[in-house]
Amino acid sequence: MKTITKFIVISLFFTFLFSLNGYSQYSSKRVKSKYEAYTDSIKNVDYNYIFPFWGAKAYKRGIDLQYPMGFMANFFWTTQNITIDNFRLGFQNAHGGSFDFPLTQVSDSILAFGNNENTSYSINIRPDIWLFPFIDIYGIFGFGRSSTSVEVLLFPDTPNQQSFTSNVDQSLTTYGFGILAAGGVGPVWLSVDANMTWNKPALLDKPTIVNVVGIRMGKAFVFKKRPQSNISIWIGTMYVTMQSETVGAIALKDGLPQDVWDKKDAFVENYNNWYNNEATPIQKKFADTYLTPVVDAIDQRNGESIVQYGMDKQVKQHWNGLVGMQYQINKNWQLRAEGGVLGNRKSFLFSLNYRFLVFRKPVPRA
């Protein structure tokens, strides 16, 4: 919530700034100098719609507003490294027994995590409305899929270090809201966008809250013969943070790589040799609580047993760069593509946007 609060303050500043400058999201200053006839026709528009507020004043000043309401269909893909700490572990035997134990804190000296990576995609719909020529609010509703690769290290930085990689693939649903402030600054436009989404993977007990703030600066190039069409290009940056605490549960058959099940006899034998011949008393104490129940379940091919887990999870890199382009076919249709670059966080967005006029002002009765 702190991110959203800070953004509201920034939005109020931009609201004041852009109301003084009188620009819309795409500045028409360049259009006025090259396409006088089109600009003059804008000034003569009789704008009889409620949204955006101050829309009629903007047209009187020769500002070519986009239609106030729209529905954007988005495909978004991202891959990024994540950090994991404060790990807790629990176990529930599918067939009952005395090996069950609740979520319990695990020491970093006993269990840690190496290289962890998440790749996900989502398809979502984003309805929006421009309340003012420089303030847009929107909702986000969608679904997708998330794949997480986690490198688990047992007894890290010791001669007995063991490691394996767990891969979890699951569906997710997304919903949220956002606000965008935008306006012209000389020959370019500037926008600040912030949103909060609740992302619910199938295997987690609660949705993960993700906050995103994007800052973009670009320029629109209007087609000489089709002044309602333009190509806009931009650069920018994006800051991403997520709710840190994650609690969930997964069946052994889904959490362990297939190689463990294919070679389960050798896996169990190696574990027993380590336990009987190499493990220290402290390691045996840990193994008796956490590892032996899991190994016994593997030995019995009991893939239905449930491993419960809790952790503090965060993106490894909060900031990354953005480059993007939008083609406005006309005032109804827009195509957009944007890529996240720099660092280990990569992303790609492709959008189709349909915009229209809505909420005509009532005609005064004579």
C-alpha positions as CSV (number, residue, x, y, z in Angstrom):
1,M,0.0,0.0,0.0
2,K,2.9,2.4,0.6
3,T,3.7,2.2,-3.2
4,I,0.1,3.2,-4.1
5,T,0.1,6.0,-1.5
6,K,3.3,7.5,-3.0
7,F,1.9,7.2,-6.4
8,I,-1.3,9.1,-5.4
9,V,0.9,12.0,-4.3
10,I,2.8,11.9,-7.6
11,S,-0.5,11.8,-9.5
12,L,-1.8,14.9,-7.7
13,F,1.4,16.7,-8.7
14,F,1.0,15.6,-12.3
15,T,-2.7,16.6,-12.3
16,F,-1.7,20.1,-11.3
17,L,1.2,20.3,-13.7
18,F,-0.7,19.1,-16.7
19,S,-3.8,21.2,-16.0
20,L,-1.5,24.2,-16.2
21,N,0.1,23.1,-19.5
22,G,-3.2,21.9,-21.0
23,Y,-1.9,18.9,-22.8
24,S,-3.5,15.5,-23.3
25,Q,-1.6,12.1,-23.3
26,Y,-0.3,12.8,-26.8
27,S,0.7,16.5,-27.2
28,S,-0.8,18.2,-30.2
29,K,1.8,21.0,-30.3
30,R,3.6,19.4,-33.2
31,V,0.3,18.7,-34.9
32,K,-0.7,22.4,-34.7
33,S,2.4,23.5,-36.5
34,K,2.1,21.1,-39.4
35,Y,-1.6,20.3,-39.7
36,E,-3.3,23.6,-39.1
37,A,-6.5,22.6,-40.8
38,Y,-6.9,19.5,-38.6
39,T,-6.2,21.5,-35.5
40,D,-8.7,24.2,-36.4
41,S,-11.3,21.5,-36.9
42,I,-10.6,20.2,-33.4
43,K,-11.2,23.6,-31.9
44,N,-14.7,23.6,-33.5
45,V,-15.7,20.2,-32.0
46,D,-18.9,20.4,-30.0
47,Y,-17.9,17.9,-27.3
48,N,-21.1,16.8,-25.5
49,Y,-19.8,13.9,-23.4
50,I,-19.3,13.6,-19.7
51,F,-15.8,12.0,-19.8
52,P,-13.2,13.1,-19.6
53,F,-14.1,16.0,-17.3
54,W,-12.7,19.2,-18.9
55,G,-12.8,17.5,-22.3
56,A,-14.7,20.3,-24.0
57,K,-12.1,22.8,-22.7
58,A,-9.3,20.6,-24.1
59,Y,-10.9,20.5,-27.6
60,K,-11.4,24.3,-27.5
61,R,-7.6,24.6,-27.0
62,G,-7.0,22.4,-30.0
63,I,-6.0,19.3,-28.0
64,D,-6.9,16.0,-29.9
65,L,-8.1,13.7,-27.1
66,Q,-8.4,10.0,-27.5
67,Y,-11.8,8.4,-26.9
68,P,-12.4,8.3,-23.1
69,M,-13.4,4.6,-22.6
70,G,-11.7,1.4,-23.8
71,F,-11.1,-2.3,-23.5
72,M,-7.6,-3.5,-23.9
73,A,-6.7,-7.2,-24.4
74,N,-3.2,-8.0,-23.2
75,F,-0.8,-10.9,-23.5
76,F,2.0,-10.5,-21.0
77,W,5.1,-12.8,-20.5
78,T,7.9,-12.4,-18.0
79,T,10.9,-14.3,-16.7
80,Q,12.8,-13.3,-13.6
81,N,15.0,-14.5,-10.7
82,I,13.5,-14.6,-7.3
83,T,15.0,-14.7,-3.8
84,I,13.6,-17.0,-1.0
85,D,14.3,-16.8,2.7
86,N,12.5,-17.5,6.1
87,F,11.6,-20.9,4.8
88,R,9.2,-23.1,6.8
89,L,8.3,-26.7,6.1
90,G,5.5,-29.1,7.0
91,F,4.5,-32.6,5.9
92,Q,1.2,-34.6,5.8
93,N,1.4,-38.3,5.0
94,A,-1.4,-39.2,2.5
95,H,-2.0,-42.5,4.3
96,G,-1.8,-41.1,7.9
97,G,0.9,-42.2,10.3
98,S,3.2,-40.6,12.9
99,F,5.4,-38.6,10.5
100,D,3.1,-35.6,10.1
101,F,4.4,-32.2,11.4
102,P,3.2,-28.6,11.1
103,L,4.9,-25.7,9.4
104,T,8.3,-25.3,11.2
105,Q,11.1,-22.8,10.7
106,V,14.1,-24.4,8.9
107,S,17.6,-23.0,9.6
108,D,19.5,-21.5,6.7
109,S,22.5,-23.5,7.7
110,I,20.5,-26.7,7.0
111,L,18.4,-25.8,4.0
112,A,19.0,-22.9,1.6
113,F,18.2,-21.9,-2.0
114,G,20.4,-21.4,-5.0
115,N,19.3,-20.1,-8.4
116,N,15.5,-19.7,-8.5
117,E,13.6,-18.6,-11.6
118,N,10.0,-17.9,-12.4
119,T,8.5,-17.7,-15.9
120,S,4.9,-16.8,-16.3
121,Y,2.4,-15.5,-18.8
122,S,-1.1,-14.0,-18.5
123,I,-3.9,-13.0,-20.7
124,N,-6.0,-10.2,-19.3
125,I,-8.7,-7.6,-20.1
126,R,-8.1,-4.0,-19.0
127,P,-11.2,-1.8,-19.1
128,D,-10.4,1.9,-18.5
129,I,-11.8,5.4,-18.5
130,W,-10.1,8.8,-18.7
131,L,-11.6,10.8,-15.8
132,F,-9.6,13.9,-16.9
133,P,-7.5,14.5,-20.1
134,F,-4.5,13.6,-17.9
135,I,-5.9,10.9,-15.5
136,D,-6.9,7.4,-16.4
137,I,-8.2,4.7,-14.1
138,Y,-8.5,1.0,-15.0
139,G,-9.1,-2.5,-13.9
140,I,-7.3,-5.8,-14.7
141,F,-8.9,-9.2,-14.9
142,G,-7.2,-12.2,-16.4
143,F,-5.7,-15.7,-16.1
144,G,-2.4,-17.4,-16.9
145,R,0.2,-19.9,-16.0
146,S,3.3,-19.8,-13.8
147,S,6.3,-22.0,-13.8
148,T,8.9,-21.8,-11.0
149,S,12.2,-23.6,-10.8
150,V,13.8,-23.7,-7.3
151,E,17.3,-25.0,-6.5
152,V,17.2,-26.6,-3.0
153,L,20.5,-26.9,-1.1
154,L,20.7,-29.3,1.9
155,F,23.5,-28.5,4.4
156,P,24.9,-25.7,2.2
157,D,28.6,-24.9,2.2
158,T,29.5,-28.1,3.9
159,P,31.2,-31.3,2.6
160,N,27.8,-33.0,2.8
161,Q,26.0,-30.5,0.6
162,Q,23.2,-32.1,-1.4
163,S,21.1,-30.3,-4.1
164,F,18.2,-30.9,-6.3
165,T,15.9,-28.7,-8.5
166,S,12.1,-28.6,-7.9
167,N,9.9,-27.4,-10.8
168,V,6.3,-26.3,-10.0
169,D,3.9,-25.5,-12.8
170,Q,0.5,-24.0,-12.0
171,S,-2.4,-21.9,-13.3
172,L,-3.1,-18.5,-11.8
173,T,-5.8,-15.9,-11.9
174,T,-5.3,-12.1,-11.7
175,Y,-7.4,-9.1,-10.8
176,G,-6.5,-5.6,-9.8
177,F,-6.7,-1.9,-10.5
178,G,-4.5,1.0,-11.5
179,I,-4.2,4.7,-12.2
180,L,-2.2,6.5,-14.9
181,A,-1.2,10.2,-15.1
182,A,0.0,11.5,-18.5
183,G,0.6,14.7,-20.4
184,G,2.7,16.6,-22.8
185,V,6.0,18.2,-21.9
186,G,7.2,20.2,-24.9
187,P,7.5,17.9,-27.9
188,V,7.2,14.6,-25.9
189,W,4.7,13.0,-23.6
190,L,5.3,11.6,-20.2
191,S,3.3,9.1,-18.2
192,V,3.4,7.6,-14.7
193,D,1.4,4.4,-14.2
194,A,0.9,2.4,-11.0
195,N,-1.2,-0.7,-10.4
196,M,-1.9,-3.3,-7.7
197,T,-2.8,-6.8,-8.7
198,W,-3.8,-9.9,-6.7
199,N,-2.3,-13.0,-8.4
200,K,-3.7,-16.4,-7.1
201,P,-1.7,-19.4,-8.1
202,A,-3.6,-22.7,-7.8
203,L,-1.2,-24.1,-5.2
204,L,-1.1,-21.1,-2.8
205,D,-3.5,-20.5,0.0
206,K,-3.8,-16.8,-0.7
207,P,-3.2,-14.5,-3.6
208,T,0.2,-12.7,-3.9
209,I,-0.1,-8.9,-4.1
210,V,2.1,-7.4,-6.8
211,N,2.8,-3.6,-7.1
212,V,4.0,-2.1,-10.3
213,V,5.1,1.5,-11.1
214,G,6.0,2.4,-14.7
215,I,7.5,5.7,-15.9
216,R,7.5,6.3,-19.7
217,M,8.6,9.1,-22.0
218,G,7.9,9.1,-25.7
219,K,7.0,10.9,-28.9
220,A,4.0,10.5,-31.2
221,F,4.6,10.8,-35.0
222,V,1.3,11.7,-36.8
223,F,0.6,10.6,-40.3
224,K,0.5,13.6,-42.6
225,K,-2.5,12.3,-44.7
226,R,-4.3,10.6,-41.7
227,P,-4.0,12.9,-38.7
228,Q,-6.1,10.5,-36.5
229,S,-3.4,7.9,-37.0
230,N,0.1,7.9,-35.4
231,I,3.0,5.9,-34.3
232,S,4.3,6.5,-30.8
233,I,7.6,5.2,-29.5
234,W,8.9,5.4,-25.9
235,I,11.5,4.4,-23.4
236,G,11.0,4.0,-19.7
237,T,11.5,2.1,-16.5
238,M,9.4,-0.2,-14.3
239,Y,9.6,-1.0,-10.6
240,V,8.1,-4.3,-9.4
241,T,7.6,-5.6,-5.9
242,M,5.5,-8.3,-4.4
243,Q,4.0,-9.3,-1.1
244,S,6.8,-11.3,0.5
245,E,5.0,-14.0,2.5
246,T,3.9,-17.1,0.6
247,V,2.2,-20.1,2.1
248,G,1.1,-23.2,0.1
249,A,1.1,-26.9,-0.3
250,I,2.1,-29.3,-3.0
251,A,2.0,-33.1,-3.5
252,L,5.3,-34.9,-3.7
253,K,4.6,-36.1,-7.2
254,D,4.3,-32.5,-8.4
255,G,7.2,-31.0,-6.4
256,L,10.0,-33.5,-7.0
257,P,11.6,-34.0,-10.4
258,Q,10.7,-37.1,-12.3
259,D,14.4,-38.3,-12.0
260,V,13.9,-38.8,-8.3
261,W,11.0,-41.2,-8.9
262,D,12.7,-43.0,-11.8
263,K,15.8,-43.7,-9.6
264,K,14.0,-43.9,-6.2
265,D,15.9,-47.0,-5.1
266,A,19.3,-45.4,-5.6
267,F,18.0,-42.1,-4.0
268,V,16.8,-43.9,-0.9
269,E,20.0,-46.0,-0.7
270,N,22.1,-42.9,-0.9
271,Y,20.1,-41.2,1.8
272,N,20.4,-44.1,4.1
273,N,24.2,-44.4,3.5
274,W,24.5,-40.7,4.3
275,Y,22.4,-40.9,7.4
276,N,24.1,-44.0,8.8
277,N,27.7,-43.1,7.9
278,E,28.2,-39.4,7.3
279,A,25.5,-37.3,9.0
280,T,26.4,-35.4,12.2
281,P,24.1,-35.5,15.2
282,I,22.7,-32.1,14.3
283,Q,22.1,-33.2,10.7
284,K,20.4,-36.4,12.0
285,K,18.1,-34.4,14.2
286,F,17.1,-32.3,11.2
287,A,16.7,-35.4,9.0
288,D,14.5,-37.2,11.6
289,T,12.1,-34.3,11.5
290,Y,12.1,-33.2,7.9
291,L,13.8,-35.6,5.5
292,T,13.1,-39.1,6.7
293,P,9.3,-38.7,6.3
294,V,9.8,-37.5,2.7
295,V,12.3,-40.2,1.9
296,D,9.9,-42.9,3.3
297,A,7.1,-41.5,1.2
298,I,9.4,-41.7,-1.9
299,D,10.4,-45.2,-1.0
300,Q,6.7,-46.2,-0.9
301,R,6.0,-44.2,-4.1
302,N,3.5,-42.2,-2.1
303,G,3.3,-39.2,-4.4
304,E,0.1,-38.1,-2.8
305,S,1.7,-37.0,0.4
306,I,1.6,-33.3,0.9
307,V,4.5,-31.0,1.6
308,Q,3.4,-27.7,3.2
309,Y,5.7,-24.7,2.9
310,G,6.0,-21.1,3.8
311,M,8.6,-18.6,2.7
312,D,9.3,-14.9,2.1
313,K,9.7,-14.5,-1.6
314,Q,10.7,-11.4,-3.6
315,V,11.8,-10.5,-7.1
316,K,15.6,-10.4,-7.2
317,Q,15.7,-7.3,-9.4
318,H,13.0,-4.6,-8.8
319,W,13.9,-2.2,-11.7
320,N,14.2,-2.9,-15.4
321,G,14.2,-0.8,-18.5
322,L,11.3,-0.6,-21.1
323,V,11.1,0.1,-24.8
324,G,7.8,0.2,-26.6
325,M,5.8,1.3,-29.6
326,Q,2.1,1.9,-30.4
327,Y,0.3,2.1,-33.7
328,Q,-2.9,4.0,-33.5
329,I,-4.9,2.9,-36.6
330,N,-7.6,5.4,-35.9
331,K,-9.3,6.8,-32.8
332,N,-11.0,3.4,-32.2
333,W,-8.2,0.9,-32.6
334,Q,-4.6,0.8,-31.2
335,L,-1.9,-1.9,-31.3
336,R,0.9,-1.8,-28.7
337,A,4.1,-3.8,-28.0
338,E,6.5,-3.3,-25.2
339,G,9.6,-5.2,-24.0
340,G,11.3,-5.2,-20.7
341,V,15.1,-5.2,-21.0
342,L,18.2,-4.9,-18.8
343,G,19.2,-7.2,-15.9
344,N,17.7,-10.6,-15.3
345,R,14.1,-9.5,-15.5
346,K,12.8,-9.8,-19.0
347,S,9.2,-9.2,-20.2
348,F,7.1,-8.8,-23.3
349,L,3.6,-7.2,-23.7
350,F,1.3,-7.2,-26.7
351,S,-2.0,-5.3,-26.6
352,L,-5.0,-4.6,-28.7
353,N,-7.1,-1.6,-27.6
354,Y,-10.6,-0.6,-28.7
355,R,-11.8,2.8,-27.6
356,F,-15.1,4.6,-27.9
357,L,-17.3,7.5,-26.8
358,V,-19.7,7.0,-24.0
359,F,-22.0,8.9,-21.6
360,R,-23.3,11.7,-23.7
361,K,-24.4,14.8,-21.7
362,P,-28.2,15.2,-21.4
363,V,-29.7,17.7,-23.8
364,P,-31.2,20.6,-21.8
365,R,-34.9,20.9,-22.2
366,A,-36.3,24.0,-23.8
